[in-house]
């Protein structure tokens, strides 16, 4: 049952936190999320407030266009208020492609997994890792799902989501951050192995 939930929720959250809102991956999801009644079918409880924020952000008069919010939060050109890469949080220098990225890369190599990523970006993007967890769950790879979550995603993702919610400045991404917080807390509670306690630097 845990794998089924991760397969569904990881894919949705991964796309929302990775793909631009105007992309062909995101558009069908946004159409579904406009009506907050979807929250009743989400497999983890406590997401009604998140659903209301998401619907508000997709309504006719958002505080700023969704594409601009995405650009500001995930692309730049200015410093991102909540950088979506794990090594920013796990490495002393808060750099991209840091030691934690190399650890993840080694884990992927050992397990024969090739990360789907664009433009030579780090493999530890929150969206990439969520979609990877979903894919592994679809393939019924329980041990690999647990390893990915416990070592490479859950140690830092709560801090990232906290910052995203604080600084999103747009109800849609505030709602997505809340939805991800509820969902990842449930994943952590169900994870059969202990979550690694890495020091956070950001």
N, C-alpha and C positions, 0 to 999 in steps of 0.2 A: 504493500500500500504506500509506503514512504516513497518508493521509486516512481510510482504513478503520479504522486503529487509533485515531485521534483520535475518530472518530465513535462508536466503542464505548466507549472508556475515558473520554473526556471527559464523556459523558452519565452514566455510572455515578458517577464521582467528583463531578461537579457536583451530582447529586441528594444524594449522601451528605453533602456539605459545605454544602448549602443547605436541604434539606427536613427538617422535624422527623421523627424516627424513626417516629412513629405516623401520618404522612401516607400518603395512598394512593399517592403516588409512591415512597415509601421502602419500604413494607411488602414488596412482592414481591422487592426487592433483598435485604432482610434475610433473607428466607426462603432465598434462594439462597446467601447468604454464610455461613450457619450451618455448612455443610460445607466445610472448607478445600480440598477437591479442586478447586474452581473455579480455584485458582491455576495449575494446569497449562494452562488455556485462556487465561489472561491473556496478551495479546500481547507483554508486556515481561518479561524475566527478572528474577529476584531478589526475587520477592514472596512467597516461602513464609513468611517470618517474619511479614510483614504479615497474611497469611491466617490464621496461627495466632492472632495477637493479636485479629483481628476475630472469629474463632470463639469465643475465650475471652470476649470482651466480650458475645457474644450467648448465652452459656451460661446455665444456670439461676440461678447465684448471682453476678451481677456485683457489683463494689464499690459501685455506686450504680445506680439505675434509668437506663436509657439516655436517657429523656426529660429527666431532671434534668441529666445530663451535657451534653446538647444545650443546655438552657436556660443552664447555667453558661458554656458555651464560645462560644455564638453569639448569645445574647439579653441576658443580664444578669439582675437589675438591677445587679449589681456590675461593676466594670471587667473587661473581657474580657482574659484572659491572652494571647490571640493574636487581635487584631481581624482579621476576614476581608476588610477593604476595602483596596484598593491604596493609596489616598491617605494612609492612616495611615503607610505605609512610605516613600512617595515625596515627601511634602511636609514642609518644614522644621518646620511647626507640628504635624505628625501629626494633621491634622484630616480629617473627612469632607467630601466635596464640595470637595476642594482642587483645585489647578491640574492635577494629573494626571487627576482625574475629568473636568475640563473638556476636557482633551486627548482623552481617550477619547470623550467625548460628541461632540466635533467629528469624530473619526474615524468614529464610527457614523453621523453625519449625512451626511458625505461619501460613505460607502459605502451609504447607504440602508438602514441596519439599525436596527430598533427593539428595544431591550432589553426582555425580559420581566422585570418586577420588580414587587414588591408594596410598597404603602404608601410610595411616593415615596422608597425607599431608594436609595443611590448605585448606579450601574451597575457599579462596579468590585468588587463582591462576588466572592470567589473562585469560588463555586458558579455564579453568573450567567455569569462569563467562561468557565468550563469547559464549561457547556452551550451557550454561544454558539459556542465553538470546534467542539464536536461538530456543531451544526446547520450551520455553514458547511462542515465537512468532508463531511457528508451531501450538501450541495448542490454538492460538488466545486469549491468556491471556494478553490483553493490559495493564490492571492496574498493573499486576505483572511485566511485562516487564518494564514499566515506573518506578516502585519502585526500581527494581534491578539496572537499569541504573542510576537513579538520586541519589540514596543513596549509592550504593555499588560498582559501576564500574567507572562511568564518573568523580567522584571527584578526582581520583588518576591516572587513566589510561593514560591521556595525559602526565603526568610527566614520567611515566614508559616508554612510547613509545619514548619520547624525549631522555631519557638516552640510550635506546636500539639502536636508530638510531645513536647516537653519538659514542657508544662503540662497536657496533656489529663487526666491523672489517671484515665483510664478506658481499658482495653485496646482497646475498639472504636475510639475516636477516635485512639489511638496507632497502631493498625494502619492506619486510613484515611490518616493523615498519612504513614506509611511507604510505603503503596501509591502515594499521590500523588507522593511524592518520586521513587520509582523510575520512575514513568510520565512525569513532567515532565522528568526528566533525559534520558529516551529521546526525548521530543519535541524538547528543545533540541538533542540530537545530530543529529537528522534535519532540523532547521529549515534551509531553504535560504538564509535571510538571517541576518545577524549579530544576536545578541540585544543590545538597547540596554543600555548600562551607566549606569543612573541611580543617583545617590547614594541610599542608604537612611538613614532617620532614626529607625528604631524597632527 
